[in-house]
Amino acid sequence: MTSTAAVTTDALWLRYHRDGDVEARSELLTQLMGLVHHVARQIANRVGDAVEYEDLVGAGSLGLVQALSGFDPDRGVTFVTYATTRVRGAILDELRAADWRPRSVRERARRIAITTRELREKLLREPTVDEVAGELGIDSDTYWRWRGDAESGVTIPLDSALADADGSGISRAEQLADPDAPMPGAAIEEEEQRRLLREAIRELPEQQRTVLALGHYEGLSHRQIAEVLHVTESRVSQIRTAAIRSLKQRLVA
């Protein structure tokens, strides 16, 4: 089997896109499944058991497949960087379609709802908190904690509109002040620095760009990058060191 060092992910994508090479497509998917699992683990650690890990991997795999048709090399990023973005987006879409709350919280909320309904039918009135708590075998403090945990999962999108008197609306996000917003001049200077950095990164060899993207933007360790690229950890360190040295030389020239 051809090594990743010999055939880069971008070269494989080009073979698939230009020639319809099914083997290149299969090799790309195989190489990057480790990346799918890494992103899925990161998100799973944040949301607990709200969604099954395998469901996250499945959504991420779909994002990886979609990246094959949506990648544009003219944007100056590697296929790995683009695919990682699509994988993370697909997993987050899966979470948005599901209930973010842990299973234990959902189960407690369900028990409260069922018990309240049963007592309402039995008493022919709305039961008190103490009555519901007593039926559940818990005290009132525990009842309110369970209710609080369940209701804390309710979120309001910042991009949803608030209606004005004239029927128009602005988003909640637009009403939030940004105390850390830079001065206009600083923003222009920062954008110029980013532009120079992007140009310098674009001129790096593809393997160096990939290592930087996985390490600095995706937060992968040297060991994880080595697994994705099928090289040793020491080789990843060498590639990163060479990339940083090259960037410094380009930016100070």
Sequence and secondary structure as in RCSB ss.txt:
>XXXX:A:sequence
MTSTAAVTTDALWLRYHRDGDVEARSELLTQLMGLVHHVARQIANRVGDAVEYEDLVGAGSLGLVQALSGFDPDR
GVTFVTYATTRVRGAILDELRAADWRPRSVRERARRIAITTRELREKLLREPTVDEVAGELGIDSDTYWRWRGDA
ESGVTIPLDSALADADGSGISRAEQLADPDAPMPGAAIEEEEQRRLLREAIRELPEQQRTVLALGHYEGLSHRQI
AEVLHVTESRVSQIRTAAIRSLKQRLVA
>XXXX:A:secstr
   TTTS HHHHHHHHHHH  HHHHHHHHHHHHHHHHHHHHHHHHHHTTSS HHHHHHHHHHHHHHHHHH  GGG
S  HHHHHHHHHHHHHHHHHHTS  S HHHHHHHHHHHHHHHHHHHHHTS   HHHHHHHHT  HHHHHHHHHHH
HTT    TTSEEE TTS EEEHHHHS  TT   HHHHHHHHHHHHHHHHHHHTS HHHHHHHIIIIIS   HHHH
HHHHTS HHHHHHHHHHHHHHHHHHHH 
